[in-house]
Every structure is written in C-alpha cells, then in structure tokens.
C-alpha cells in the first residue's frame, strides 16, 4: 500500500518509470481478470493496455483512493463491460496466458494444463456474466466482496450470492474433473 502511494506520487510528479513499475507490478493480475471475463487473451491485452494508455495520458485525473490494484481491476472490469456491451454476446475462448516458468516442466505438464484450462473456460462461459465476474474478481484478482459490490453497484449479499451460485454451478459443470 505504501509502495503504491509512493509510485502514484512519483507518477503524478512526471516520473515515467513509476508508470512502468505500476504496469509490471499489476499486469499479470489485470490480464487474468480481463482474459477470464472476455475469454480472449488478445482482447484482454488490448483492454489492459487501453487502461494504462488512458492512465498515462491523464495522470492528474487519476481518481485513486485506497488499494491501487482494486482501482486498476475496476478500470479493467469497466472496460470489459463496455466491450461486452459493444459485442453483446459474441465471446470467444480464452487462450492460455503465458506464465513465467520456474522449474521448466515438460510438455506433458503443458498439455494437461491446457486441457484443464479449456474445461474451466468452457464452464466459466456457461455462467451468467455477473456470476463469472464475481468469481474471477474474487479468485483471480483477490478483491474483497465489498469492493466487488461497489464495482457492480450491488449489495454485498447479492455479490456473495452470485459468488456462491457461480461456484456451485462450476462444481456441477466440472463434476470433479479439475
């Protein structure tokens, strides 16, 4: 939190390296959230880049209060919602988002991971959008239900219900496969 405050202060003061650091610190989380909601990695990358371009163009208009990651996730989710409204229902499949590899697993690991990802994506695509959004924001972005409720303009109880119904539906769709 303190580090985020320092980075924001440096960014507002004109330090371009601060924006690069913010991008590197939050890029993976934002890509996972956008990709999970859009089901397309390339579109997710475009959304995340658009958020940072807008941020870079107007550092003085940065309406940040509190958790920087939650602020950035909310910006990404709003862009995803706008993109979904524009495309209205035409959603593709999520491609695997590359992750850094520590132990250099073999090809069989990647094949199994790809199959699991495909099954999970298919199940997520069958959820109502609001449930899918809550599940991804809570599990992938680590957002608290209160922050999700504010971003969805819903009550905490509604968000918790969407989360519970979403997980129940995923369990029934996946039936212990993942």
Backbone torsions as a table, in degrees:
resi	resn	phi	psi	omega
1	UNK	NA	-47.4	180.0
2	UNK	-65.9	-38.8	177.8
3	UNK	-63.3	-41.4	177.6
4	UNK	-61.9	-41.2	179.1
5	UNK	-62.2	-41.5	178.7
6	UNK	-65.2	-43.1	178.7
7	UNK	-63.0	-41.8	177.9
8	UNK	-63.0	-43.6	179.1
9	UNK	-61.1	-45.5	179.0
10	UNK	-63.1	-41.9	-179.6
11	UNK	-62.3	-45.9	178.9
12	UNK	-65.5	-25.0	178.9
13	UNK	-83.8	-1.1	175.2
14	UNK	103.3	6.3	179.7
15	UNK	-80.3	107.5	-177.6
16	UNK	-69.3	-25.4	177.9
17	UNK	-66.4	-26.9	179.5
18	UNK	-65.7	-42.0	178.1
19	UNK	-65.0	-39.9	177.5
20	UNK	-62.2	-39.0	178.8
21	UNK	-68.1	-41.2	176.8
22	UNK	-60.9	-43.6	179.5
23	UNK	-60.5	-49.5	-178.8
24	UNK	-64.2	-36.9	-179.1
25	UNK	-68.3	-31.8	-171.0
26	UNK	-116.9	-4.6	-175.1
27	UNK	-55.9	-50.1	-175.1
28	UNK	-62.1	-46.0	179.9
29	UNK	-61.7	-45.3	-178.7
30	UNK	-64.8	-38.3	177.4
31	UNK	-66.2	-40.7	178.7
32	UNK	-62.8	-43.2	-180.0
33	UNK	-63.6	-50.5	-178.2
34	UNK	-63.7	-42.3	-179.8
35	UNK	-66.4	-38.1	178.5
36	UNK	-65.8	-34.4	-179.6
37	UNK	-83.7	-33.5	-177.6
38	UNK	-92.5	-24.1	-176.9
39	UNK	64.7	26.1	176.7
40	UNK	-147.1	120.0	-177.9
41	UNK	-66.6	-42.2	-177.6
42	UNK	-64.4	-41.0	177.6
43	UNK	-67.4	-35.3	178.2
44	UNK	-64.5	-42.3	177.5
45	UNK	-61.5	-41.3	178.5
46	UNK	-61.4	-43.1	-179.9
47	UNK	-62.0	-48.2	-178.3
48	UNK	-63.1	-42.6	178.2
49	UNK	-64.4	-39.5	177.5
50	UNK	-59.8	-41.1	178.9
51	UNK	-61.6	-43.9	-178.4
52	UNK	-73.7	-31.5	175.3
53	UNK	-65.1	-45.3	178.2
54	UNK	-61.8	-40.2	178.2
55	UNK	-62.7	-43.4	-178.9
56	UNK	-66.9	-31.8	-177.6
57	UNK	-77.1	-22.6	-176.7
58	UNK	-141.4	67.2	-178.9
59	UNK	-63.8	-29.6	-179.1
60	UNK	-74.6	-17.8	179.4
61	UNK	-94.7	7.8	-180.0
62	UNK	-63.9	108.7	-177.7
63	UNK	-89.3	58.1	-174.1
64	UNK	-96.4	128.2	174.5
65	UNK	-142.3	116.9	177.7
66	UNK	99.0	-132.9	-173.4
67	UNK	-77.5	119.5	-177.9
68	UNK	-65.1	-41.4	-180.0
69	UNK	-61.1	-43.5	178.6
70	UNK	-63.4	-39.0	177.7
71	UNK	-61.3	-47.8	-179.2
72	UNK	-66.1	-40.3	177.4
73	UNK	-61.8	-41.8	178.5
74	UNK	-62.0	-41.4	176.9
75	UNK	-60.9	-43.6	179.4
76	UNK	-64.4	-45.7	-179.3
77	UNK	-61.7	-40.8	178.0
78	UNK	-62.2	-40.8	177.7
79	UNK	-66.1	-39.1	178.0
80	UNK	-63.2	-43.2	178.6
81	UNK	-59.6	-43.9	178.7
82	UNK	-63.3	-41.3	178.6
83	UNK	-65.3	-39.8	178.1
84	UNK	-65.6	-37.7	176.6
85	UNK	-64.2	-40.0	-179.0
86	UNK	-67.8	-39.2	-178.3
87	UNK	-90.9	-22.1	179.6
88	UNK	35.9	81.2	171.1
89	UNK	91.6	-10.6	178.5
90	UNK	-88.5	88.7	-178.6
91	UNK	-117.6	136.2	177.3
92	UNK	-91.6	-158.3	-179.4
93	UNK	-104.3	151.5	178.0
94	UNK	-76.0	128.4	173.8
95	UNK	-89.2	158.4	-178.9
96	UNK	-65.1	127.2	176.2
97	UNK	-83.6	122.2	-177.1
98	UNK	-64.0	137.7	178.5
99	UNK	-121.0	148.6	175.5
100	UNK	-64.6	141.8	-177.0
101	UNK	-107.1	125.7	-178.9
102	UNK	-90.3	-44.9	-173.3
103	UNK	-102.2	3.5	-178.4
104	UNK	51.4	65.4	-179.8
105	UNK	-66.0	158.4	-177.5
106	UNK	-76.5	176.1	-177.2
107	UNK	-62.4	-32.3	179.9
108	UNK	-63.5	-33.4	176.3
109	UNK	-61.9	-44.9	-177.5
110	UNK	-69.5	-34.2	177.8
111	UNK	-64.8	-47.4	178.8
112	UNK	-63.2	-42.0	179.1
113	UNK	-63.3	-39.6	178.2
114	UNK	-64.4	-40.1	178.0
115	UNK	-65.5	-42.2	178.2
116	UNK	-63.7	-42.7	179.9
117	UNK	-62.6	-41.0	178.4
118	UNK	-62.2	-45.6	179.4
119	UNK	-62.8	-43.5	179.9
120	UNK	-64.8	-42.6	178.6
121	UNK	-62.2	-42.0	178.4
122	UNK	-61.9	-41.4	179.8
123	UNK	-68.4	-43.3	179.0
124	UNK	-62.1	-37.5	-179.4
125	UNK	-66.0	-20.4	-179.9
126	UNK	-87.7	-10.3	178.1
127	UNK	-77.2	150.3	168.8
128	UNK	-59.3	146.3	-173.0
129	UNK	-55.1	-42.8	-177.0
130	UNK	-62.3	-39.7	178.2
131	UNK	-68.0	-44.1	179.0
132	UNK	-59.1	-44.7	-179.9
133	UNK	-61.3	-45.1	-179.4
134	UNK	-64.3	-44.8	-179.2
135	UNK	-61.0	-46.4	-178.5
136	UNK	-68.2	-43.6	-179.8
137	UNK	-64.3	-37.5	-179.1
138	UNK	-76.5	-45.6	-175.2
139	UNK	-83.4	-42.2	-177.3
140	UNK	-84.8	-44.8	-176.1
141	UNK	-91.4	-11.9	179.5
142	UNK	69.8	22.8	-179.2
143	UNK	-75.9	145.2	175.8
144	UNK	-76.4	155.7	-178.6
145	UNK	-60.9	-33.7	179.6
146	UNK	-62.6	-43.4	179.3
147	UNK	-67.7	-38.5	177.6
148	UNK	-64.9	-41.4	178.9
149	UNK	-59.9	-42.1	178.3
150	UNK	-64.7	-41.4	-178.1
151	UNK	-70.1	-29.8	178.9
152	UNK	-93.1	-2.6	-177.6
153	UNK	55.2	49.3	-178.9
154	UNK	-135.7	168.5	178.2
155	UNK	-78.1	159.7	178.3
156	UNK	-62.1	-40.1	178.6
157	UNK	-60.9	-39.7	178.2
158	UNK	-63.8	-44.5	-179.6
159	UNK	-64.2	-43.3	178.5
160	UNK	-64.0	-37.4	177.0
161	UNK	-65.9	-42.8	177.9
162	UNK	-60.4	-40.8	179.0
163	UNK	-63.1	-49.0	-178.4
164	UNK	-63.2	-46.7	179.5
165	UNK	-64.2	-37.9	178.0
166	UNK	-63.2	-45.8	178.5
167	UNK	-65.3	-41.4	178.0
168	UNK	-60.5	-43.2	-179.7
169	UNK	-65.7	-41.4	177.8
170	UNK	-62.1	-42.7	178.5
171	UNK	-60.0	-43.4	-179.0
172	UNK	-70.1	-36.4	179.1
173	UNK	-69.8	-39.7	-176.9
174	UNK	-86.6	-25.0	175.7
175	UNK	45.8	48.5	175.8
176	UNK	75.2	12.1	-178.7
177	UNK	-73.1	-30.2	-177.4
178	UNK	-113.7	NA	NA
